[in-house]
Amino acid sequence: MQELIKKAEVLTEALPWIKRFYGKTIVIKYGGNAMVDERLKEGFARDIILMKYIGLNPVVVHGGGPQIGQVLMAMGIESRFEQGMRVTDAATMNVVEMVLGGTVNKEIVANINRHGGRAVGLTGKDGGLFTARKLAMTKVNPETLTPEIIDIGMVGEVDQVDPQIIETLENNNFIPVIAPVGMGADGLTYNINADLVAGRLAGALKADKLILLTDVEGVKDRQGNLISTIDIRQIADLIKDGTISGGMIPKLTCCLNAINEGVVKTHIIDGRLAHACLLEIFTDKGVGTAVADYEKNGAPS
């Protein structure tokens, strides 16, 4: 009986949050170990379906770096990186599109549908969802101390977003699952960082939340303790003093850009934690690190 009472208490705790987010759009960047571990993959699919059934509108944007690397290795194509970005020539881009828009995307869609959801797989090319432009990357020449342009091939960034197809799917109770591949005005296909795509889509949809699933607990201070909340005005200082570094910088930049485009709150959470999204959305304490404009939107909630 006590176990049943505990389950009832969990539902009671979730009720205010269900009311708070009913009808709201939640954009989730799905990646890391949550896409590899079979138990976590099954749990993620069920969690997304639960969100939809209780009235939220989840939108999933996924990565697939490890899967791309495996296929490239099997095909004898070398993987090279510059500043964490995969150098993408034409042969590599063919593999990227095949893996992201095909294998990975359809596996996620099938997993959600197999558990009773109604998911639809998309890339940026579908319905004119988003267009891309070539990513301009520079690095400082150590000899001249001047910036130089690095050509990393068919790597892009989001240029324009037209969320109409996502809104149409949401209104008809479908769950969009989006691969971060887009086409530019030049007719070329570009590989785009999934965090950047998720942030731009969240902004275009005026999402209530953007959640980035990672393989770390969240943002940590210099002593290794989790920072549970960050106001956007703190980000520059945290980068300057070295608290935020490496791969966490683009994630915080993504959060900042999404908030500036109208997203209410963003979260960086540990995708290795079972039901991480549900714990963040439907519990009083949440998990990971919340990033928001607290001056505009009030205290953490």
C-alpha positions in Angstrom: 0.0 0.0 0.0 2.8 2.4 0.8 4.3 1.9 -2.6 0.9 2.8 -4.2 0.7 5.9 -2.0 4.2 7.0 -3.2 3.1 6.6 -6.8 0.0 8.7 -6.1 2.2 11.4 -4.5 4.4 11.5 -7.6 1.3 12.1 -9.8 0.2 14.8 -7.3 3.5 16.6 -7.5 3.4 16.5 -11.3 -0.1 18.0 -11.6 0.9 21.7 -11.3 3.5 21.2 -14.0 1.2 19.3 -16.3 -1.2 22.3 -16.0 1.7 24.8 -16.5 2.9 23.2 -19.7 -0.3 21.9 -21.2 -0.4 22.9 -24.9 3.2 24.2 -24.7 6.0 23.3 -27.1 9.1 21.6 -25.7 12.1 21.3 -28.0 14.4 18.4 -27.0 17.9 17.9 -28.4 18.4 14.1 -28.2 22.0 12.9 -28.3 24.9 11.3 -26.5 24.6 8.1 -24.5 20.8 8.4 -24.4 20.8 7.5 -28.1 23.1 4.5 -27.6 22.0 2.7 -24.4 19.1 0.4 -25.2 17.4 1.0 -21.9 17.6 4.7 -22.2 16.4 4.6 -25.8 13.3 2.8 -24.8 12.7 5.1 -21.8 13.1 8.2 -24.0 10.5 7.0 -26.5 8.0 6.3 -23.7 8.7 9.7 -22.1 8.1 11.5 -25.3 4.8 9.7 -25.8 3.7 10.5 -22.3 4.4 14.2 -22.8 2.2 14.1 -25.9 -0.7 12.2 -24.3 -0.9 14.6 -21.4 -1.1 17.7 -23.6 2.5 18.9 -24.3 4.0 19.3 -27.8 7.4 17.7 -27.8 9.7 18.3 -30.8 12.8 16.1 -31.0 16.0 17.2 -32.7 18.7 14.5 -32.8 22.4 14.1 -33.4 24.3 11.1 -34.5 28.0 11.7 -34.5 29.1 8.3 -33.3 26.8 6.5 -35.8 28.3 8.6 -38.6 31.8 7.8 -37.4 31.1 4.1 -37.5 29.8 4.1 -41.1 32.7 6.3 -42.3 35.1 3.9 -40.7 33.4 0.9 -42.3 33.6 2.6 -45.7 37.3 3.5 -45.2 36.6 7.3 -45.1 38.8 9.2 -42.6 37.1 11.4 -40.0 38.8 14.7 -39.4 37.8 17.5 -37.0 38.5 21.2 -36.6 37.4 22.9 -33.4 35.1 20.0 -32.7 33.4 20.2 -36.1 33.6 17.3 -38.5 35.3 18.2 -41.8 32.7 17.3 -44.4 33.6 16.8 -48.0 31.1 15.5 -50.6 31.7 11.8 -49.8 31.4 12.4 -46.1 28.2 14.5 -46.6 26.6 11.7 -48.5 27.2 9.4 -45.4 26.0 12.1 -43.0 22.7 12.6 -44.8 22.2 8.8 -45.1 22.9 8.2 -41.5 21.1 11.2 -39.9 18.2 11.5 -42.3 17.9 7.8 -42.8 19.1 5.3 -40.3 19.2 7.3 -37.1 16.0 9.4 -37.8 14.0 6.4 -38.8 15.1 4.3 -35.8 13.9 7.1 -33.4 10.6 7.4 -35.3 10.1 3.6 -35.3 10.9 3.4 -31.6 8.3 6.1 -30.7 5.7 4.6 -33.0 6.3 1.1 -31.6 5.4 2.3 -28.2 2.1 3.9 -29.3 3.2 7.4 -30.4 2.7 9.0 -33.8 6.1 10.3 -34.9 7.1 11.7 -38.3 10.7 12.0 -39.4 12.0 15.2 -41.1 15.1 17.0 -42.2 15.5 20.7 -42.8 14.7 20.0 -46.5 11.2 18.8 -45.7 8.4 21.4 -46.1 11.1 24.1 -46.2 11.6 23.7 -42.5 15.0 25.4 -42.4 17.5 26.5 -44.9 21.3 26.5 -44.3 24.3 28.5 -45.2 28.0 27.5 -45.1 29.5 27.9 -41.6 32.3 30.5 -41.5 35.0 29.3 -39.2 38.3 31.0 -38.3 41.3 30.4 -36.2 44.3 32.5 -35.2 47.5 31.9 -37.0 50.1 31.5 -34.2 52.8 33.1 -36.3 51.0 36.2 -37.5 48.4 36.3 -34.7 45.8 37.1 -37.3 42.5 35.2 -37.9 42.4 32.9 -40.9 39.4 31.3 -42.5 39.2 27.5 -42.2 37.3 25.6 -44.9 35.7 22.6 -43.2 33.6 21.7 -46.2 29.8 21.2 -46.2 29.3 22.2 -42.6 26.5 24.8 -42.2 24.5 26.8 -39.8 20.8 27.6 -39.9 19.9 30.6 -42.1 16.1 30.8 -42.0 13.4 28.8 -40.2 9.8 28.2 -41.4 8.1 26.2 -38.6 4.8 25.8 -40.5 5.3 22.1 -41.1 6.0 21.5 -37.4 3.0 23.4 -36.3 0.8 21.4 -38.7 2.1 18.1 -37.3 1.6 19.3 -33.7 -2.0 20.4 -34.5 -2.7 16.9 -35.8 -1.1 15.1 -32.8 2.1 14.0 -34.5 5.5 14.2 -32.9 8.2 15.8 -35.2 11.6 14.1 -35.1 14.2 16.2 -37.0 17.6 15.4 -38.4 20.0 18.4 -38.5 20.6 18.4 -42.3 19.6 21.4 -44.5 19.9 22.8 -48.0 21.4 26.1 -48.8 20.4 28.7 -51.4 23.3 27.3 -53.5 21.5 23.9 -53.7 24.1 22.1 -51.6 23.3 20.0 -48.6 24.9 21.0 -45.2 25.6 19.1 -42.0 24.6 21.3 -39.0 25.3 21.0 -35.3 22.1 19.5 -33.7 22.3 21.9 -30.7 22.3 24.9 -33.1 19.3 23.5 -35.0 17.4 22.8 -31.8 18.0 26.3 -30.5 16.9 28.0 -33.7 13.8 25.8 -34.0 12.9 26.5 -30.4 13.2 30.2 -31.0 11.1 30.1 -34.2 8.4 28.0 -32.4 8.5 30.3 -29.3 8.9 27.1 -27.3 8.4 27.2 -23.6 11.4 25.1 -23.0 14.6 24.0 -24.8 16.2 20.9 -23.3 19.7 19.8 -24.3 20.5 16.2 -23.4 24.2 15.7 -22.7 26.6 13.2 -21.2 27.3 15.3 -18.2 25.3 16.3 -15.1 25.0 19.9 -16.2 27.1 23.0 -15.9 29.6 22.8 -13.0 31.5 25.5 -11.0 35.3 25.4 -10.7 35.0 23.1 -7.7 33.0 20.6 -9.7 29.6 21.3 -8.1 26.5 21.5 -10.2 25.2 25.0 -10.9 21.5 24.5 -10.9 20.5 27.9 -12.3 22.2 30.5 -14.5 20.9 33.9 -15.5 21.8 34.9 -19.0 23.8 37.9 -17.7 26.2 35.5 -15.9 27.2 33.6 -19.0 29.9 36.0 -20.3 31.6 36.2 -16.9 31.5 32.4 -16.5 33.2 31.9 -19.8 35.7 34.7 -19.1 36.8 33.2 -15.7 37.0 29.7 -17.2 34.1 28.1 -15.3 32.5 27.4 -18.7 34.9 26.0 -21.3 35.3 23.5 -24.1 32.1 21.9 -25.5 29.9 23.6 -22.9 30.5 27.0 -24.5 28.5 26.3 -27.7 25.7 24.8 -25.6 25.4 27.9 -23.4 25.6 30.1 -26.5 22.8 28.0 -28.0 20.7 28.6 -24.8 21.4 32.3 -24.9 20.4 32.6 -28.5 17.2 30.6 -28.0 16.2 32.9 -25.0 16.9 36.0 -27.1 14.6 34.6 -29.7 11.7 34.1 -27.3 12.2 30.7 -25.5 11.2 31.1 -21.9 13.7 28.7 -20.3 16.5 26.4 -21.4 18.0 23.3 -19.7 21.2 21.4 -20.0 20.6 18.0 -18.4 22.2 14.5 -18.1 20.7 12.2 -20.7 22.4 9.2 -19.0 19.8 9.6 -16.2 16.7 7.5 -16.8 13.6 9.7 -17.5 15.7 12.9 -17.3 13.2 14.9 -19.3 10.3 14.0 -17.1 12.3 14.7 -14.0 13.1 18.2 -15.3 9.6 19.1 -16.5 7.4 17.5 -13.9 9.2 17.6 -10.6 9.6 20.6 -8.2 13.4 20.4 -8.1 14.2 19.4 -11.7 17.6 18.2 -12.8 20.7 19.7 -14.5 21.2 23.4 -15.1 18.5 25.8 -16.0 19.4 28.9 -18.1 17.0 31.8 -18.4 16.4 35.5 -18.3 15.4 35.6 -14.7 15.0 39.4 -14.7 12.3 39.1 -17.4 10.7 35.8 -16.4 11.1 35.7 -12.6 12.6 33.2 -10.3 13.4 29.6 -11.3 10.3 27.3 -11.8 
